[in-house]
Amino acid sequence: MTEPGSFTHILVPTDGSDYSIAAGKLAIGIARTYHARLCFLYVIDQVVKTELTRFGGKSEAAVRRELEETGRRAINYLARLAADWGVESTVFLREGTPHEEILKTAKQHGVDLIVIGQVGLRGPRRYLIGSVAERVIEFAECPVLIAKRQGTG
């Protein structure tokens, strides 16, 4: 049993945005403090994939490859940062609805903290919090920490 307020397994969903990179850096610091494991997750958003296929003039396979490459770059970047700080991490690439895949991954891996960016690449600036983060907060079975982009108030 861990002591109250400590964490052993932290999930960081990323889309490569400044907010999700800030979340990753914050999570690395927390993981170092608590000697926790990190899990970086990128979700290929089904809706985005469909929209890009429909309006982008590319095949679904080509769009999926591009999104997968983007995802791998994002999670591998954070995994390298974690390794540089001596923090163990794993990376996952999933496809589906982002908040559902985040919640599913958290449950499957016994995550006790989710650190997520305030908004992502799809989040309009007028919102205080992105829809993915909002749904994760609402349905997560563990604490959720919202990270602002570095340099914001």
DSSP file (Angstrom, degrees, kcal/mol; ACC not computed):
  #  RESIDUE AA STRUCTURE BP1 BP2  ACC     N-H-->O    O-->H-N    N-H-->O    O-->H-N    TCO  KAPPA ALPHA  PHI   PSI    X-CA   Y-CA   Z-CA
    1    1 A M              0   0    0      0, 0.0     2,-0.2     0, 0.0     0, 0.0   0.000 360.0 360.0 360.0 135.1    0.0    0.0    0.0
    2    2 A T        -     0   0    0      1,-0.1     3,-0.1     4,-0.1     6,-0.0  -0.565 360.0-100.4 -88.5 155.1    1.3    3.4   -0.9
    3    3 A E    >   -     0   0    0     -2,-0.2     3,-1.9     1,-0.1    -1,-0.1  -0.393  52.9 -83.0 -71.3 152.1    1.2    6.3    1.5
    4    4 A P  T 3  S+     0   0    0      0, 0.0    -1,-0.1     0, 0.0     3,-0.1  -0.250 115.8  20.5 -55.7 137.7   -1.7    8.8    1.0
    5    5 A G  T 3  S+     0   0    0      1,-0.3     2,-0.3    -3,-0.1    -2,-0.1   0.503  99.9 111.6  82.4   3.9   -0.8   11.4   -1.6
    6    6 A S    <   -     0   0    0     -3,-1.9     2,-0.4    28,-0.0    -1,-0.3  -0.744  52.9-147.1-108.2 162.3    1.9    9.4   -3.3
    7    7 A F        +     0   0    0     -2,-0.3     3,-0.1    23,-0.2    -4,-0.1  -0.946  21.2 178.2-131.0 146.9    1.7    7.8   -6.7
    8    8 A T  S    S+     0   0    0     -2,-0.4    29,-2.8     1,-0.3     2,-0.4   0.622  77.7  30.0-117.5 -24.3    3.1    4.7   -8.3
    9    9 A H  E     -a   37   0A   0     27,-0.2   103,-2.6   101,-0.1   104,-1.0  -0.928  66.4-171.0-146.1 115.6    1.9    4.7  -11.9
   10   10 A I  E     -ab  38 113A   0     27,-2.9    29,-2.3    -2,-0.4     2,-0.5  -0.900   8.9-153.0-114.7 132.1    1.1    7.9  -13.8
   11   11 A L  E     -ab  39 114A   0    102,-2.7   104,-2.7    -2,-0.4    29,-0.2  -0.886   8.6-172.6-104.2 132.1   -0.6    8.2  -17.2
   12   12 A V  E     -a   40   0A   0     27,-3.2    29,-2.2    -2,-0.5     2,-0.3  -0.906   8.0-159.5-125.1 102.4    0.2   11.1  -19.5
   13   13 A P  E     -a   41   0A   0      0, 0.0   104,-0.4     0, 0.0     2,-0.4  -0.618  18.8-172.1 -75.5 139.4   -2.0   11.3  -22.7
   14   14 A T        +     0   0    0     27,-3.3    29,-0.5    -2,-0.3    61,-0.1  -0.980  35.0 177.3-135.8 147.6   -0.3   13.4  -25.4
   15   15 A D        -     0   0    0     -2,-0.4     3,-0.1     2,-0.1    -1,-0.1   0.220  64.0-102.5-122.9   8.2   -1.3   14.8  -28.7
   16   16 A G  S    S+     0   0    0      1,-0.3    -2,-0.0    58,-0.1   104,-0.0   0.399  78.3 136.6  86.3  -2.5    2.1   16.6  -29.2
   17   17 A S  S  > S-     0   0    0      1,-0.1     4,-2.2     4,-0.0    -1,-0.3  -0.252  71.5-106.7 -72.1 164.4    0.6   20.1  -28.3
   18   18 A D  H  > S+     0   0    0      1,-0.2     4,-2.3     2,-0.2   132,-0.3   0.879 121.3  54.0 -56.8 -38.7    2.4   22.5  -26.0
   19   19 A Y  H  > S+     0   0    0      1,-0.2     4,-2.0     2,-0.2    -1,-0.2   0.904 109.3  45.7 -65.4 -41.5   -0.1   21.7  -23.2
   20   20 A S  H  > S+     0   0    0      2,-0.2     4,-2.2     1,-0.2    -1,-0.2   0.841 111.4  52.0 -74.3 -30.3    0.5   17.9  -23.5
   21   21 A I  H  X S+     0   0    0     -4,-2.2     4,-2.5     2,-0.2    -2,-0.2   0.908 109.6  50.3 -67.5 -41.1    4.3   18.4  -23.5
   22   22 A A  H  X S+     0   0    0     -4,-2.3     4,-2.4     1,-0.2    -2,-0.2   0.896 109.8  51.4 -61.1 -39.7    4.0   20.6  -20.4
   23   23 A A  H  X S+     0   0    0     -4,-2.0     4,-2.6   124,-0.2    -2,-0.2   0.909 109.2  50.7 -62.8 -42.4    1.9   17.8  -18.8
   24   24 A G  H  X S+     0   0    0     -4,-2.2     4,-2.2     2,-0.2    -2,-0.2   0.920 110.8  47.6 -62.1 -44.4    4.6   15.3  -19.7
   25   25 A K  H  X S+     0   0    0     -4,-2.5     4,-1.8     2,-0.2    -2,-0.2   0.905 112.7  49.2 -64.6 -41.3    7.3   17.4  -18.1
   26   26 A L  H  X S+     0   0    0     -4,-2.4     4,-2.1     1,-0.2    -2,-0.2   0.927 111.0  50.1 -62.0 -44.9    5.2   17.9  -15.0
   27   27 A A  H  X S+     0   0    0     -4,-2.6     4,-3.0     1,-0.2    -2,-0.2   0.864 106.0  55.9 -64.0 -36.4    4.5   14.2  -14.8
   28   28 A I  H  X S+     0   0    0     -4,-2.2     4,-2.3     2,-0.2    -1,-0.2   0.921 108.2  48.7 -61.9 -42.7    8.2   13.4  -15.1
   29   29 A G  H  X S+     0   0    0     -4,-1.8     4,-1.9     2,-0.2    -2,-0.2   0.907 113.1  46.8 -62.7 -41.9    9.0   15.6  -12.1
   30   30 A I  H  X S+     0   0    0     -4,-2.1     4,-2.3     2,-0.2    -2,-0.2   0.920 111.2  52.0 -65.1 -43.8    6.2   13.9  -10.1
   31   31 A A  H  X>S+     0   0    0     -4,-3.0     5,-1.9     1,-0.2     4,-1.1   0.887 108.8  50.8 -61.7 -39.3    7.4   10.5  -11.1
   32   32 A R  H  <5S+     0   0    0     -4,-2.3     3,-0.3     3,-0.2    -1,-0.2   0.921 110.6  49.5 -62.7 -43.1   11.0   11.3  -10.0
   33   33 A T  H  <5S+     0   0    0     -4,-1.9    -2,-0.2     1,-0.2    -1,-0.2   0.908 123.2  30.1 -62.9 -43.2    9.7   12.5   -6.6
   34   34 A Y  H  <5S-     0   0    0     -4,-2.3    -1,-0.2    -5,-0.1    -2,-0.2   0.370 103.6-120.9-100.4   3.7    7.6    9.4   -6.0
   35   35 A H  T  <5 +     0   0    0     -4,-1.1    -3,-0.2    -3,-0.3     2,-0.2   0.913  59.8 161.1  54.7  43.6    9.7    6.9   -7.9
   36   36 A A      < -     0   0    0     -5,-1.9    52,-0.3    -6,-0.2     2,-0.3  -0.544  41.9-114.6 -94.4 158.3    6.6    6.2  -10.0
   37   37 A R  E     -a    9   0A   0    -29,-2.8   -27,-2.9    -2,-0.2     2,-0.4  -0.650  28.8-142.2 -86.8 149.6    6.4    4.6  -13.4
   38   38 A L  E     -ac  10  89A   0     50,-2.1    52,-1.9    -2,-0.3     2,-0.4  -0.884  11.4-165.2-115.2 147.4    5.1    6.7  -16.3
   39   39 A C  E     -ac  11  90A   0    -29,-2.3   -27,-3.2    -2,-0.4     2,-0.5  -0.979   7.3-160.3-130.9 117.9    2.9    5.7  -19.2
   40   40 A F  E     -ac  12  91A   0     50,-2.9    52,-2.5    -2,-0.4     2,-0.4  -0.861  13.0-169.5-101.0 132.4    2.7    7.9  -22.3
   41   41 A L  E     -ac  13  92A   0    -29,-2.2   -27,-3.3    -2,-0.5     2,-0.4  -0.972  14.8-174.0-128.0 132.8   -0.3    7.5  -24.5
   42   42 A Y  E     - c   0  93A   0     50,-2.2    52,-2.6    -2,-0.4     2,-0.5  -0.995  12.9-157.7-120.8 131.8   -1.2    8.8  -27.9
   43   43 A V  E     - c   0  94A   0    -29,-0.5     2,-0.9    -2,-0.4    52,-0.2  -0.940  14.8-138.4-112.6 123.0   -4.6    8.1  -29.3
   44   44 A I  E     - c   0  95A   0     50,-3.4    52,-2.4    -2,-0.5     2,-0.4  -0.709  32.1-131.6 -74.8 109.7   -5.3    8.3  -33.1
   45   45 A D  E  >  - c   0  96A   0     -2,-0.9     4,-2.7    50,-0.2     5,-0.2  -0.515   9.5-150.8 -72.8 119.7   -8.6   10.1  -33.0
   46   46 A Q  H  > S+     0   0    0     50,-2.0     4,-2.4    -2,-0.4     5,-0.2   0.875  96.3  51.3 -57.0 -41.3  -11.2    8.3  -35.1
   47   47 A V  H  > S+     0   0    0     49,-0.2     4,-2.6     2,-0.2    -1,-0.2   0.927 111.4  46.5 -65.6 -45.3  -13.1   11.5  -35.9
   48   48 A V  H  > S+     0   0    0      2,-0.2     4,-2.8     1,-0.2     5,-0.3   0.922 112.1  51.3 -62.5 -44.2   -9.9   13.3  -37.0
   49   49 A K  H  X S+     0   0    0     -4,-2.7     4,-2.0     1,-0.2    -2,-0.2   0.920 112.0  46.7 -59.3 -44.4   -8.8   10.4  -39.1
   50   50 A T  H  X S+     0   0    0     -4,-2.4     4,-2.7     2,-0.2    -2,-0.2   0.921 113.4  48.1 -64.4 -44.6  -12.3   10.3  -40.8
   51   51 A E  H  X S+     0   0    0     -4,-2.6     4,-2.8     1,-0.2     5,-0.3   0.914 112.4  48.3 -63.8 -43.3  -12.3   14.1  -41.4
   52   52 A L  H  X S+     0   0    0     -4,-2.8     4,-1.7     1,-0.2     6,-0.5   0.865 113.5  48.1 -66.5 -34.9   -8.8   14.1  -42.8
   53   53 A T  H  X S+     0   0    0     -4,-2.0     4,-0.6    -5,-0.3     5,-0.3   0.930 115.4  44.4 -67.8 -45.6   -9.6   11.2  -45.1
   54   54 A R  H  < S+     0   0    0     -4,-2.7    -2,-0.2     1,-0.2    -3,-0.2   0.909 130.5  21.2 -66.7 -43.8  -12.8   12.8  -46.3
   55   55 A F  H  < S+     0   0    0     -4,-2.8    -3,-0.2    -5,-0.2    -1,-0.2   0.534 113.4  67.0-107.0  -7.8  -11.5   16.3  -46.9
   56   56 A G  H  < S-     0   0    0     -4,-1.7    -3,-0.2    -5,-0.3    -2,-0.1   0.542  93.9-126.0 -95.3  -6.4   -7.7   15.8  -47.2
   57   57 A G  S  < S+     0   0    0     -4,-0.6     2,-0.3     1,-0.3    -4,-0.1   0.720  71.4 114.4  72.1  20.3   -7.7   13.9  -50.5
   58   58 A K  S    S-     0   0    0     -6,-0.5    -1,-0.3    -5,-0.3    -2,-0.2  -0.837  71.0 -99.8-120.3 159.9   -5.7   11.0  -49.0
   59   59 A S     >  -     0   0    0     -2,-0.3     4,-2.4     1,-0.1     5,-0.2  -0.337  32.9-113.7 -72.0 159.1   -6.5    7.4  -48.4
   60   60 A E  H  > S+     0   0    0      1,-0.2     4,-2.7     2,-0.2     5,-0.2   0.887 118.5  53.5 -60.0 -38.8   -7.5    6.2  -44.9
   61   61 A A  H  > S+     0   0    0      2,-0.2     4,-2.3     1,-0.2    -1,-0.2   0.901 109.1  48.1 -63.8 -40.9   -4.3    4.1  -44.8
   62   62 A A  H  > S+     0   0    0      2,-0.2     4,-2.2     1,-0.2    -2,-0.2   0.912 113.0  47.7 -66.7 -42.3   -2.1    7.2  -45.6
   63   63 A V  H  X S+     0   0    0     -4,-2.4     4,-2.7     2,-0.2     5,-0.2   0.922 111.3  50.9 -63.5 -44.4   -3.9    9.4  -43.1
   64   64 A R  H  X S+     0   0    0     -4,-2.7     4,-2.7     1,-0.2    -2,-0.2   0.913 109.3  51.1 -60.8 -42.4   -3.6    6.7  -40.4
   65   65 A R  H  X S+     0   0    0     -4,-2.3     4,-2.5     2,-0.2    -1,-0.2   0.917 111.0  48.4 -60.6 -43.7    0.2    6.3  -41.2
   66   66 A E  H  X S+     0   0    0     -4,-2.2     4,-2.3     2,-0.2    -2,-0.2   0.924 113.6  46.1 -63.1 -44.4    0.7   10.1  -40.8
   67   67 A L  H  X S+     0   0    0     -4,-2.7     4,-2.5     2,-0.2    -2,-0.2   0.883 112.1  51.7 -66.2 -37.6   -1.3   10.2  -37.5
   68   68 A E  H  X S+     0   0    0     -4,-2.7     4,-2.9    -5,-0.2    -2,-0.2   0.914 109.5  49.6 -65.1 -42.0    0.7    7.2  -36.2
   69   69 A E  H  X S+     0   0    0     -4,-2.5     4,-2.4     2,-0.2    -2,-0.2   0.920 111.2  49.7 -61.0 -44.1    4.0    8.9  -37.1
   70   70 A T  H  X S+     0   0    0     -4,-2.3     4,-2.1     1,-0.2    -2,-0.2   0.927 112.7  47.9 -59.1 -46.0    2.8   12.0  -35.3
   71   71 A G  H  X S+     0   0    0     -4,-2.5     4,-2.7     1,-0.2     5,-0.3   0.917 110.1  50.3 -62.8 -45.6    1.9    9.9  -32.3
   72   72 A R  H  X S+     0   0    0     -4,-2.9     4,-2.4     1,-0.2     5,-0.3   0.898 109.9  51.2 -61.9 -40.4    5.1    8.0  -32.2
   73   73 A R  H  X S+     0   0    0     -4,-2.4     4,-2.0    -5,-0.2    -1,-0.2   0.930 112.4  47.2 -60.8 -43.9    7.1   11.2  -32.3
   74   74 A A  H  X S+     0   0    0     -4,-2.1     4,-1.8     2,-0.2    -2,-0.2   0.947 117.1  39.8 -65.1 -50.3    5.1   12.7  -29.4
   75   75 A I  H  X S+     0   0    0     -4,-2.7     4,-2.2     1,-0.2    -1,-0.2   0.873 116.1  50.7 -71.4 -34.9    5.3    9.7  -27.1
   76   76 A N  H  X S+     0   0    0     -4,-2.4     4,-2.3    -5,-0.3    -1,-0.2   0.865 107.3  54.6 -70.4 -34.2    8.9    8.9  -28.0
   77   77 A Y  H  X S+     0   0    0     -4,-2.0     4,-2.1    -5,-0.3    -2,-0.2   0.944 112.1  43.5 -60.1 -48.2   10.0   12.5  -27.3
   78   78 A L  H  X S+     0   0    0     -4,-1.8     4,-2.5     1,-0.2    -2,-0.2   0.882 111.6  53.8 -67.0 -37.4    8.4   12.3  -23.8
   79   79 A A  H  X S+     0   0    0     -4,-2.2     4,-2.5     2,-0.2    -1,-0.2   0.892 108.6  49.9 -63.9 -38.8    9.9    8.8  -23.2
   80   80 A R  H  X S+     0   0    0     -4,-2.3     4,-2.4     2,-0.2    -2,-0.2   0.911 110.0  50.4 -64.9 -42.2   13.4   10.2  -24.0
   81   81 A L  H  X S+     0   0    0     -4,-2.1     4,-1.1     2,-0.2    -2,-0.2   0.935 111.2  48.8 -59.5 -45.2   12.9   13.1  -21.7
   82   82 A A  H ><>S+     0   0    0     -4,-2.5     5,-2.8     1,-0.2     3,-0.7   0.929 110.7  49.9 -60.5 -45.8   11.8   10.7  -18.9
   83   83 A A  H ><5S+     0   0    0     -4,-2.5     3,-1.8     1,-0.3    -1,-0.2   0.886 104.5  58.4 -61.2 -38.8   14.8    8.5  -19.5
   84   84 A D  H 3<5S+     0   0    0     -4,-2.4    -1,-0.3     1,-0.3    -2,-0.2   0.803 110.1  44.7 -59.6 -28.6   17.1   11.5  -19.4
   85   85 A W  T <<5S-     0   0    0     -4,-1.1    -1,-0.3    -3,-0.7    -2,-0.2   0.277 121.9-107.5 -99.3   9.0   15.8   12.1  -15.9
   86   86 A G  T < 5S+     0   0    0     -3,-1.8     2,-0.5     1,-0.2    -3,-0.2   0.766  72.0 141.3  75.6  25.8   16.1    8.4  -14.9
   87   87 A V      < -     0   0    0     -5,-2.8    -1,-0.2    -6,-0.1     2,-0.2  -0.888  49.5-129.4-107.0 128.8   12.3    7.8  -14.9
   88   88 A E        +     0   0    0     -2,-0.5   -50,-2.1   -52,-0.3     2,-0.3  -0.514  37.0 169.6 -72.8 136.8   11.0    4.5  -16.3
   89   89 A S  E     -c   38   0A   0     -2,-0.2     2,-0.3   -52,-0.2   -50,-0.2  -0.984  25.3-155.0-146.8 158.9    8.3    4.8  -18.8
   90   90 A T  E     -c   39   0A   0    -52,-1.9   -50,-2.9    -2,-0.3     2,-0.4  -0.919  16.8-141.7-126.0 157.5    6.2    2.8  -21.4
   91   91 A V  E     -c   40   0A   0     -2,-0.3     2,-0.4   -52,-0.2   -50,-0.2  -0.942  13.1-170.9-123.5 145.1    4.5    4.1  -24.5
   92   92 A F  E     -c   41   0A   0    -52,-2.5   -50,-2.2    -2,-0.4     2,-0.5  -0.994   9.3-164.0-134.2 140.2    1.2    3.2  -26.0
   93   93 A L  E     +c   42   0A   0     -2,-0.4     2,-0.3   -52,-0.2   -50,-0.2  -0.992  22.3 170.6-121.8 121.1   -0.4    4.1  -29.3
   94   94 A R  E     -c   43   0A   0    -52,-2.6   -50,-3.4    -2,-0.5     2,-0.4  -0.786  24.4-139.0-125.1 167.5   -4.1    3.4  -29.5
   95   95 A E  E     +c   44   0A   0     -2,-0.3     2,-0.3   -52,-0.2   -50,-0.2  -0.998  57.2  59.3-130.3 134.7   -6.9    4.2  -31.9
   96   96 A G  E    S-c   45   0A   0    -52,-2.4   -50,-2.0    -2,-0.4   -49,-0.2  -0.995  94.5 -14.5 155.4-149.1  -10.4    5.3  -31.0
   97   97 A T     >  -     0   0    0     -2,-0.3     4,-2.5   -52,-0.2     3,-0.4  -0.827  64.0-134.0 -90.1 122.0  -12.1    8.1  -29.1
   98   98 A P  H  > S+     0   0    0      0, 0.0     4,-2.5     0, 0.0     5,-0.2   0.867  99.4  43.8 -49.6 -53.3   -9.4    9.9  -27.0
   99   99 A H  H  > S+     0   0    0      1,-0.2     4,-2.3     2,-0.2     5,-0.2   0.886 115.0  50.5 -64.8 -35.0  -11.1   10.2  -23.7
  100  100 A E  H  > S+     0   0    0     -3,-0.4     4,-2.4     2,-0.2    -1,-0.2   0.917 112.1  46.3 -66.6 -42.1  -12.4    6.6  -23.9
  101  101 A E  H  X S+     0   0    0     -4,-2.5     4,-2.5     2,-0.2    -2,-0.2   0.864 111.8  52.1 -68.6 -35.6   -9.0    5.2  -24.7
  102  102 A I  H  X S+     0   0    0     -4,-2.5     4,-2.4    -5,-0.3    -2,-0.2   0.949 113.1  43.8 -62.9 -48.9   -7.4    7.3  -21.9
  103  103 A L  H  X S+     0   0    0     -4,-2.3     4,-2.1    -5,-0.2    -2,-0.2   0.894 114.4  50.0 -64.7 -40.7   -9.8    6.0  -19.3
  104  104 A K  H  X S+     0   0    0     -4,-2.4     4,-2.7     2,-0.2    -1,-0.2   0.924 111.9  47.7 -63.7 -45.1   -9.5    2.4  -20.6
  105  105 A T  H  X S+     0   0    0     -4,-2.5     4,-1.8     1,-0.2     6,-0.2   0.906 110.1  52.8 -63.6 -42.2   -5.7    2.5  -20.5
  106  106 A A  H  <>S+     0   0    0     -4,-2.4     5,-2.4    -5,-0.2     4,-0.3   0.921 113.6  43.2 -58.9 -44.6   -5.8    4.0  -17.0
  107  107 A K  H ><5S+     0   0    0     -4,-2.1     3,-1.0     1,-0.2    -2,-0.2   0.923 112.4  51.9 -68.8 -44.9   -8.0    1.2  -15.8
  108  108 A Q  H 3<5S+     0   0    0     -4,-2.7    -1,-0.2     1,-0.2    -2,-0.2   0.809 116.7  39.7 -61.8 -31.2   -6.1   -1.6  -17.6
  109  109 A H  T 3<5S-     0   0    0     -4,-1.8    -1,-0.2    -5,-0.2    -2,-0.2   0.269 108.5-115.5-108.3  11.1   -2.7   -0.5  -16.1
  110  110 A G  T < 5 -     0   0    0     -3,-1.0    -3,-0.2    -4,-0.3     2,-0.1   0.877  45.3-175.4  61.2  39.2   -3.7    0.4  -12.6
  111  111 A V      < -     0   0    0     -5,-2.4  -101,-0.2    -6,-0.2    -1,-0.2  -0.438  18.7-171.3 -69.2 137.7   -2.9    4.1  -13.0
  112  112 A D  S    S+     0   0    0   -103,-2.6     2,-0.3     1,-0.3  -102,-0.2   0.356  71.5  30.1-113.5   5.5   -3.3    6.2   -9.9
  113  113 A L  E     -b   10   0A   0   -104,-1.0  -102,-2.7    29,-0.1     2,-0.5  -0.913  60.1-159.8-158.2 135.6   -2.8    9.6  -11.5
  114  114 A I  E     -bd  11 144A   0     29,-2.1    31,-3.2    -2,-0.3     2,-0.6  -0.978   7.4-165.6-113.8 127.5   -3.5   11.1  -14.9
  115  115 A V  E     + d   0 145A   0   -104,-2.7     2,-0.3    -2,-0.5    31,-0.2  -0.963  19.8 171.1-114.1 117.3   -1.6   14.2  -15.9
  116  116 A I  E     - d   0 146A   0     29,-2.5    31,-2.8    -2,-0.6  -102,-0.1  -0.935  35.0-103.6-131.9 147.8   -3.3   15.8  -18.9
  117  117 A G  E     - d   0 147A   0   -104,-0.4    31,-0.2    -2,-0.3    13,-0.2  -0.348  31.2-119.1 -67.8 149.5   -2.8   19.1  -20.8
  118  118 A Q  S    S-     0   0    0     29,-2.6    12,-3.0     1,-0.1     2,-0.3   0.909  94.2  -3.8 -56.8 -47.1   -5.4   21.8  -20.3
  119  119 A V  S    S-     0   0    0     28,-0.2  -100,-0.2    10,-0.2    -1,-0.1  -0.946  72.9-144.4-140.3 162.1   -6.4   21.8  -23.9
  120  120 A G    >   -     0   0    0     -2,-0.3     3,-0.8  -101,-0.1  -102,-0.1  -0.325  45.3 -71.3-112.9-162.9   -5.1   19.9  -26.9
  121  121 A L  T 3  S+     0   0    0      1,-0.2  -105,-0.0    -2,-0.1  -103,-0.0   0.809 132.3  46.0 -63.7 -30.5   -4.5   20.6  -30.6
  122  122 A R  T 3  S+     0   0    0      2,-0.1    -1,-0.2     0, 0.0     9,-0.0   0.604  87.5 108.7 -87.6 -11.1   -8.3   20.5  -31.3
  123  123 A G    <   -     0   0    0     -3,-0.8     7,-0.1     1,-0.1    -4,-0.1  -0.528  68.2-132.5 -76.0 116.8   -9.2   22.7  -28.3
  124  124 A P    >   -     0   0    0      0, 0.0     3,-1.6     0, 0.0    -2,-0.1  -0.370  18.5-122.6 -63.0 145.0  -10.4   26.2  -29.3
  125  125 A R  T 3  S+     0   0    0      1,-0.3    -2,-0.1    -6,-0.0     5,-0.0   0.693 104.3  71.5 -64.5 -19.1   -8.7   28.9  -27.2
  126  126 A R  T 3  S+     0   0    0      2,-0.0     2,-0.3     3,-0.0    -1,-0.3   0.721  83.4  84.0 -74.1 -17.0  -12.0   30.2  -26.0
  127  127 A Y  S <  S-     0   0    0     -3,-1.6     3,-0.1     1,-0.1    -4,-0.0  -0.621  70.9-146.2 -86.4 144.5  -12.5   27.2  -23.7
  128  128 A L  S    S+     0   0    0     -2,-0.3     2,-0.3     1,-0.3    -1,-0.1   0.822  88.7  16.7 -74.0 -31.7  -11.0   27.1  -20.3
  129  129 A I  S    S-     0   0    0     -3,-0.0    -1,-0.3    17,-0.0   -10,-0.2  -0.999  87.5-109.7-143.9 141.2  -10.5   23.3  -20.6
  130  130 A G     >  -     0   0    0    -12,-3.0     4,-2.6    -2,-0.3     5,-0.2  -0.263  27.0-116.6 -71.2 157.7  -10.6   21.0  -23.5
  131  131 A S  H  > S+     0   0    0      2,-0.2     4,-2.2     1,-0.2     5,-0.2   0.846 114.1  51.7 -65.0 -35.1  -13.4   18.5  -24.1
  132  132 A V  H  > S+     0   0    0      2,-0.2     4,-2.4     1,-0.2    -1,-0.2   0.956 112.6  45.0 -66.3 -48.7  -11.0   15.5  -23.8
  133  133 A A  H  > S+     0   0    0      1,-0.2     4,-2.7     2,-0.2    -2,-0.2   0.903 111.9  53.7 -59.8 -41.1   -9.6   16.7  -20.5
  134  134 A E  H  X S+     0   0    0     -4,-2.6     4,-2.1     1,-0.2    -1,-0.2   0.915 110.6  45.4 -61.3 -44.0  -13.1   17.6  -19.3
  135  135 A R  H  X S+     0   0    0     -4,-2.2     4,-2.1     2,-0.2    -1,-0.2   0.874 111.7  52.3 -68.9 -36.6  -14.4   14.1  -20.0
  136  136 A V  H  X S+     0   0    0     -4,-2.4     4,-2.3     2,-0.2    -2,-0.2   0.935 110.2  48.6 -63.7 -45.3  -11.4   12.5  -18.4
  137  137 A I  H  < S+     0   0    0     -4,-2.7    -2,-0.2     1,-0.2    -1,-0.2   0.923 112.8  49.0 -57.8 -45.0  -11.9   14.5  -15.2
  138  138 A E  H  < S+     0   0    0     -4,-2.1    -1,-0.2    -5,-0.2    -2,-0.2   0.866 124.3  25.7 -65.0 -38.5  -15.6   13.6  -15.2
  139  139 A F  H  < S+     0   0    0     -4,-2.1    -1,-0.2    -5,-0.1    -2,-0.2   0.524  87.5 116.6-111.0  -6.0  -15.1    9.8  -15.6
  140  140 A A     <  -     0   0    0     -4,-2.3     4,-0.1    -5,-0.2   -37,-0.0  -0.326  52.5-150.2 -66.5 145.9  -11.6    8.9  -14.3
  141  141 A E  S    S+     0   0    0    -38,-0.1    -1,-0.1     2,-0.1    -4,-0.1   0.315  80.8  48.8 -95.8   6.2  -11.4    6.7  -11.3
  142  142 A C  S    S-     0   0    0      1,-0.1   -29,-0.1    -5,-0.0   -30,-0.1  -0.855 104.3 -69.5-134.8 170.0   -8.2    8.3  -10.1
  143  143 A P        -     0   0    0      0, 0.0   -29,-2.1     0, 0.0     2,-0.4  -0.287  43.9-151.4 -61.0 148.7   -7.0   11.8   -9.5
  144  144 A V  E     -d  114   0A   0    -31,-0.2     2,-0.5    -4,-0.1   -29,-0.2  -0.993   4.1-159.7-125.2 127.4   -6.5   14.0  -12.6
  145  145 A L  E     -d  115   0A   0    -31,-3.2   -29,-2.5    -2,-0.4     2,-0.5  -0.933  10.2-146.4-109.5 127.1   -4.0   16.8  -12.7
  146  146 A I  E     -d  116   0A   0     -2,-0.5     2,-0.5   -31,-0.2   -29,-0.2  -0.812  11.6-155.0 -96.4 126.5   -4.4   19.5  -15.4
  147  147 A A  E     -d  117   0A   0    -31,-2.8   -29,-2.6    -2,-0.5   -28,-0.2  -0.866   2.7-148.7-104.2 131.8   -1.2   21.0  -16.8
  148  148 A K        -     0   0    0     -2,-0.5     2,-0.1   -31,-0.2     3,-0.1  -0.574  36.8 -90.0 -86.5 158.9   -1.1   24.5  -18.3
  149  149 A R    >   -     0   0    0     -2,-0.2     3,-1.6     1,-0.1  -130,-0.1  -0.434  55.1 -95.1 -64.1 142.0    1.3   25.3  -21.1
  150  150 A Q  T 3  S+     0   0    0   -132,-0.3    -1,-0.1     1,-0.2     3,-0.1  -0.349 111.5  31.7 -62.1 139.6    4.6   26.6  -19.7
  151  151 A G  T 3  S+     0   0    0      1,-0.4     2,-0.3    -3,-0.1    -1,-0.2   0.456  93.8 114.7  92.0   1.1    4.8   30.3  -19.5
  152  152 A T    <         0   0    0     -3,-1.6    -1,-0.4     1,-0.1    -4,-0.1  -0.738 360.0 360.0-103.0 157.5    1.0   30.8  -18.9
  153  153 A G              0   0    0     -2,-0.3    -1,-0.1    -3,-0.1    -3,-0.1   0.464 360.0 360.0 -66.0 360.0   -0.5   32.2  -15.7
